[in-house]
């Protein structure tokens, strides 16, 4: 049973607490309702209330969900240990189509903008290209890595695909022909994520060697290496304007466990850090901007928390002081989380619009991702 409590406490008007957890196993017809206080190391007292999930969706997978990405305003695509890519209508909770072709777990999914096509990467060392309106067979199979494919990014003009792997290499592919056109390799560069900079020929890459690298796709040359962090960099995201990127770190007990904002322009320096999680931060996204709200960043971690930060100051949820502001922020984006479960849950924004309490599952250490639907796609 999945449950979440997201409430504003009257005594703490500037704090927004989002508690997430899951009780794995068979669905129970009756729930115990309990409340308890949890004192965090930073002195903040959190009250957790177990509640019944507001909505259950039909399971999309028969095993762990590993990744989810937005195809358009209605559809998302998820992949997992069952080797299947599932096209899912997150508004209705219905499975639209399944694609089977990989021999091992799907690790990454990247969609081609303004199309019905997408790529899936896998532990079987391959990348497959699929078409929602096409046949059940992949349109292309890209093979070139010697280990699991852990990075996948489509260029802004949809003409190129960059892939990364634990084999220390990055490959650049021509989407039209399916041919590998460039290859680069750096010792100990175990790729964890790739993200293309909008309107630029640059690719941001995070690695298990604790570094963030900036690559120039023209010849796939390394353009910059940001200062080395103290922990593995698990994920990265680039802002819509292409001026900044955010990366997040592994860690435990509050050591590490942070997200970092970087300048992608001339200085290419660290701009801000977001500290408050107590386990590995597995994903980070820029939230769509609104004239009524400060620019914000969302992070999710293995401590079962999704946190919203003021992008400029690093203050936790400082821009969300009322329930109305929280609801307005949630309407701006669809935040999808996946866990060691078979369900893909509805977005926060869709539940808020229906007048229901947002829900999301426990964010497990083995499988977690956040996917953001662009504000322009949301009604």
Secondary structure, 3 states (H helix, E strand, C coil): CEEEEEECCCCCCCCCEEEEEECCCCCCCCCCCCEEEEECCCCCEEEEECCCCCCCCCCCCCCCEEEEEECCCCEEEEEECCCEEEEEECCCCEEEEEEECCCCCEEEEEECCCCCEEEEEECCCEEEEEECCCCCCCCEEEECCCCCEEEEEECCCCCEEEEEECCCEEEEEECCCCCEEEEEECCCCCEEEEEECCCCCEEEEEECCCCEEEEECCCCEEEEECCCCCCCEEEEEECCCCCEEEEEECEECCEECEEEEEECCCCCCEEEEEECCCECEEEEEECCCCCCCCCEEEEEECCCCEEEEECCCCCECCCCCCHHHHHHHHHCCEEEEECCCCCCCCCHHHHHHCCCCCCCCCCCCCCCEEEEECHHHCC
